[in-house]
């Protein structure tokens, strides 16, 4: 009855979170793994059919590796039942199911508190709470059973030796009281009985060892067949995802790239649970694919790897209290990258700027493609060089934006001899900057926070560098100008240090 109650609570949680959706991803819970290191824990619930539930418990370690901790398959028959449970890729037997149910019930208490009205994705009451998880897997060893059986045989032989000693003592007594002939016959009979018993025991051991060898060979053959089936199914799943990627049109580059990335992940999966987890991440919309690529650790290139067009430029974004080194940020749209027009005018057009997203504090992306952060801001926007504010206001396309004209330097004139001035432009900011037009700013002066205002597909900074010169392509009240690539190439990688 206790198991039925625990199973009912799991089903109630899954159905309540799913409601009319096909799948659901829980909030992230900090966890510690056997006191070794910390990580993050979350649950993915899906409903393949009306009468079944599939639940995955996933752990993301500090090194970015995702571990499918436990998978649950449940089916509704006369009542909800657990069909199968895997822990770290190994099947859990029914006699051990109670312990797994109690452990998951303990974790559900954390998840339910995380979804309380006090905070759906971040609850102050749980800010210091750590969920302890065990990754140990119990394994049955046939060799251990055989070794135990051998110990029993040795014990039996020791007993036989003791009997023989008693018989020897009996010989001495019999010699004195019954005669040497009678005693010898008794000794011979005892030795014969012990030999027969020992032979029977050794025959039983030989039979057991032969049977164990046969069972081991059968088990090995079954494992090899299961491994071949798994490799075949994994290869087929990867091929199917690649086929879907090839069917996508030229106008969906982000989805195509993300499908290729997920297909590669499937080809390296170690269990069926990992394959299902990767399949659940396939984006169905282009904007979801862009967010996926921006946050997939396999695709992140640190912003610090890019060289500025002018060596005197700083990075336009930084994390509060951190160095201005570009770490924790990624360029999601590069300069002159052809992309679908985000303003709804149709077709594709080159992007004369770069888009920068903060991936340092993203906790999870839900199935609506929305970024859920861990409570921190998306990042600070700062001035890349000294200058003064020339614009601070609202634009229907760019949202809240600010422009700064910077001091002219010999480096700028060396690259653009006809330049009259150069400026930097920052847009999609969260709020209007507190600076006023004409105000002097220094290098790394705080301008505001990364936002999602105007026509934007998600929180990011739209950043431009503008060189004002007579024959510029664009024009404003200050004159004509060209938009140049702020970060034209990556820094050369450092050579490896030889080891003596």
N, C-alpha and C positions, 0 to 999 in steps of 0.2 A: 504493500500500500504506500510506503514511503517513496519507493521508486516512481510509482504512478504520480504521486504528488509533485515530485521534482520534475518529471517529464512534462507534466501539465504546466508547470511554471515556465519552462523553456518555451513551450509552444505558445503560451499566452504572451510572453515577451516578443517572440518573433512575429506573430500575427498582429499584435498591437503596433509594432514599429512599421510593418509592411503596409497594413491597411489595404489600399487598392493598388499599391506599387508592386513591381515584380521583384525588386531587390532593395536592400537598405544597408548602409554602412554606419556603424555606431561611432560615437565620439572616441577620441584617443585617450587612453588611460596610461599614465606613467607606470612602469613596472620594473621589478628587479628580478633577474634570472639566477636563482640558486646562489645569491650573494656574490656572483661573479662580476656582473656589470649590469647597467641599466638599459632599458629599451622602452618601446611604446607598444601598447596592446589595443587592438580593436577587433570588432566582430563584423563579418559580412553575412547577411541573411538573404537568401533567395528562395523563390517559390517556383520550381520548374513546372509543377502541376498543381491542380486545386487540392489534391489530397497528399501532398508531400512538401517537406521543408528541407532545405540544405543550409547548414550553418558552418561557417569557418571562423576559427579563432586565429588571428594573425598577429605575430610579434615582429616589429621592426626594430632591429638592433641598432646600436649607435653607429656602426659602420655602414648603415644603409641597407643591410641584407634583410629581406623579408623571410620569416619562417612561418610556415603553416603549422601552428602549434597543435591544433586539434580540429577534426571535421566531424560533423554530426549529420546523419541521414535519418529523417523521421518520416513515417507514413501513417495516414489515417485509415484504419481498418474498422474494427468495431470500436476502437478507441485509438488515440495517438500512441504509437510505439516507436522505440528506437530500433531502426533497421541495422545500422552499423555505425561504429565509432572508430576513428583512427587517431592515434596520438603519435606525433612526429613520424608519420608515414607507416606506423605499425598498427595492426588491427587490435582492438581491445575486446577481450572475451567477456561473456555475459557475467561471469562471477566477479569480474573487476569493474562492472558498470556502475555499481553503487558509489564507489569512491570517485569516479569521474563525474557523476551527476552532482555529488556534494561539492566538488571543486568548482564546477561550472556555476552552481547555485551561489556560491560565495562570490564569484566574479560578477554575476548578474546584479548583486547588491550594489556594486560600484557603478555598473552601467546605468541602472535605474536612477541612482542619485545624480549621475551626470546629465540625465535628461529631465531633471526636476525643473519646475517653473523658475527657480532662482538663477538658472543659466543653462541654456541648452548645450552650448559647445564649450563653455568655460565656467566652472562653478568655484567661487572663492573658497567654499567649505572644503573642497577636495583638492585645493591647490597644492597642499603638502602631503596628500595621500599617495602612498605607493602600493601597488598591487604586487604581491610576491607570487611568482610562478615557478613550478618545478618542471625541468625538461628531462628528468630521468625517465627511462623506459625500462620496465621489467622485461627480462628476456629469459626464456626457459632453455636450459642447457641439457641436452641429452647426455653429453660427456660427463656432467656432474652426477647424473643418475647412475651411469655405468660405474664411475669411481666409487659411489656409495655402495653399489652392489659388490664391488671387489672388496671393500672394507669388511662387509658382512662375511664374505668367504674366508678372508684372513682370520676373522674372529672365530669362525667355525673351526678352522684348522688349529688355532690356538687352543680351543676347547678340546679338540681331539688330542693335542699334545698333553693337556692336563689329564685327560682320561688315561693316556698311556702311562703317565707318571704314577697315577693311582694304581694302575694295573701292575706296574713294576713293584710298588710297595706291597701289593697283594702277593706278588711272587715270593717276596721275602717271608711273608707270614705263612703262605701256603707251604713253602719249603720246610718250614718248621713244624706245621701242624697237619698238612694233608698229603705231602709228598710231592716230589719234583715233577712227576709225570702229569699228574692232574693239573698242576699249576701251568706247565708248558702248554697243555691243550687249551686252557682258558686264555692264556696270552695270545696264542695263535688265532683263536676265534675272535678275540677283541680286535686284534690287528686286521683281520679279514673284514670284520664289520666296518671298522673305520675306513679301510680302503674302498669298500663298496660305497659307503656314504660319500666319501670324497670324490669318487668317480662320478657319482650321480650329480653332485654339486657342480663339478667341472663341466659335465655334459650340459647341465642347465645354463651355465655361463656361456659355453660355446654356442648353444642355441640362441640365447639372448643376444650375444654379440653378432651372430649371423643375421638375426632379425633386425638388430639395430643398424647394421651395415646396409641391409636392403632398404630399410626406412630412410636412412640418410641419402642413399642413391636416389630413391624416389623423390624425396624432398628436394634434392639438388636439381633433378630433372624438372620438377614442377616450378621451382624458382627460375630456372633458365627459361622455361616456356613463358612464365609470367613476365619475365624481363623482356623477352622477345615481343610479347603482345604489347607491353607498355611502350617499348621503343617504336613499334609500328603505329600505335594510336597517337603517340606524341608527334611522330613525323607527319601523320595525316592531319592532325590539328594545326600544326605549323603551316603545312601546305595550303590548307583551307583558308587560313588567315591571309596568307600571301596572295591567294587567288582573289579574295575579297579586296585586297589592296590594289590589285591590278585592274579590277573592275571600276575603281573610283576614277572620276574624271580629273582632268588637268586643273580644274578649278577648286579641287579639294586637296591641296598639297599637304596640309597638316595631318589630315586623317590618313592619307597614304603613308606618310612617314611614321606616324604612330603605329599603324598596323604592322609595318615592317619591323619596328622595334619590339612590339609584343610577340610577333612570330619568332624573333630571335630568342626572346625570353622563354617561350614555350619549348623551343628546341633544346634549351638547357635545363628544363624542369626535372626535378628528381622524384616527383610523386604526382598522382592524379590530382591531389588537392592543389598543388601549385599550378597545374594546367588550368583548372577551373578558376582559380584566383586571377590568372592572367587574362582568361577569356572575359571575366567580369569587368575588366578595365577597358575593353574596346570602346572608344568614344563613338557616339552616334551623330554628333554634330561637329562642324568645323571648329567652332569656338571652344568646345570641350577638348578637341584634339590639340589646339594651341596651348590651352592650360596644361594638358597632359605633358606635352613636350617641354613646356617651361618648367615643370616641376619634377619630371622624371630624372632621377639622379644619373641615369645612364647618359642623358643628353646635356647635363649642365656643364657649361664651360665657364669658369670664373671670369667675371667682368675684368678682373685684374690682369688677365692675359692679353687684353687689347691695349694697343698703344694709342695715345691721343694724337690728333693731327698736329698739335703744337705741344712741345715737351713741357711748356710752362703750365699747361692745363691740369687741374685736378679732376676728380670724378664728380659728376653732378649729383650723386646719391651716396648716402652713408647711413650706417646704423648708429643710433645715439650712443655716445661713449666709446665708439670703436674707431680705429684708424680709417683714413680715407684711402682705402686700398682696393675697393671694388668687390671685396669678398662678400658672399651672401647674395649677390645680384647676378642676373643673366640678361643678355640681350635677346629678346624674343623676336624682334623684327629688325633686320639689318638695313643699312643704307642701300637704296636702289633695289631692294628686294621686291620682286613682283608679287603682289597679293591681291585678293579680292577687295574691291573698294568698300571700306567700312562705312561709308556714308549713304549706302543704299542706291547709288547711281548706276550700279551694274558694271560688269567687266572687271578687268584688273588694271592696276596702275602702279608705277614704281613708288617706293617709299623714300622720300627725301629727308629722312631723319632716322633715329633709332628709338626703339621702345625698350624700356628697362623694367624688369619685374624683380621684386624681392622674394627669394625662395627660402630665406633663412627661418621664417616663422610660420610657414604654411603647415598646418597640422593634418588636414585631410581635404580631399575634393569630393563633394557629394555627387550623387548620380544626376543632379541637375547641372553639373559642371561648375558649381559655385565654390570659390576658394574659402575655406574656413581657417582662420588664423588662430594662433594660440594666445591671443589677448594683447599682443604687442601691435604697434603701428606698422603699416607696410613699409616704412622707411622715411628718412629725411631727404629733402631736396636742398642742395647747397650750391653756392656760386662757384663756378669752375676757375674764376680769376677775378682780380680786383676790377672795379668799374663803378658805374652808377645806373640806377633804374631808369629805363626809358619807357616802359609799359607795365601796367599792373591792372588787369581787368578780366572781364568775362567775354567768351566767344562761344557761339552756339555749337561749333564743331570741337574746339579745343577745351571748352570749359574754362576753369580758372587758370590763367597763365601769367607769366611774368617774363620780361625781356631785359637783359642787362648789356649795356655797351661797355666793352673792356678797354683798358689802356693799350694803345698801339705799341708793338714791340718789334725790334729788328727781325725776329724769327718770323712774324707774320708777313712783314714786307719782303723778306727773302723768298717766300713762297708765292705771294701775291703783290707784285711791285705796284700795281695800280689801285691797291686797296686804300680806301678812305677811312674805314673803321671796321671793326668786327664785333659781333654780338652773339650772345647765347640766348636761346628761347626754351622755356620750360612750361609744359601744359598738362591738362587732366589732373591738376593738383586738387587736394581734398577741399581746401578753403582758399579764400582770397588771402594773398600774402599781406602781412602787417606793414611791409615797407611801402614808402610813398614814392611817386615819380620824382626823379632828381636826387634821391637819397644816395649817398656814397656807401658802397659795400666793399668789404675786404674778401680775400680768398676764403672759401669754405663758410661764408656767411649763411646762416640758416634762412631759407626762403619759405618753407612750408613743408607739408607732408605729401607723399605720393597719394593720388586719389583716383577717382573713377568718374569725374565730371565730364560733361560734354558728350560727344559720340565716342564711347569707349567700350571695349569688349571685356574689360576687367581692370582691376587696380594696376596701373603702370604709369611710368613717366615717359612722355613724348619729348625728346630732346633734339634740338637743332643747333648748328653753328652756322651763322650767316656772315658772309664777307660782303660788305658794301663797296661796290665799284661801279664805274660809269656804265658798263655794258652788262650789268647783271640781268638774270632771267626774270626775277621778281621785282616788285616795286612796292614802296610804302611811303608814308609821309616824309620819311627820312631819306629817301632816294632808292636807287636800284641796288639789288643784292643777289648773290647766289648762295644756295644751301650746299655746304660741303660735308663730306663724310667726317664726323667727329672722331671716329676710331677706325681708320682705314685698314689696319692689319693687326695680327696677333704678335705678341712679343716672341722672340726666338726662345725656344726651350733651353734650359741650362744644361750644359754637358755633364755627364755622369762623372763623379769624383772617383778616380782609380783607388782601389784598395790594395795596400801593400801586403 
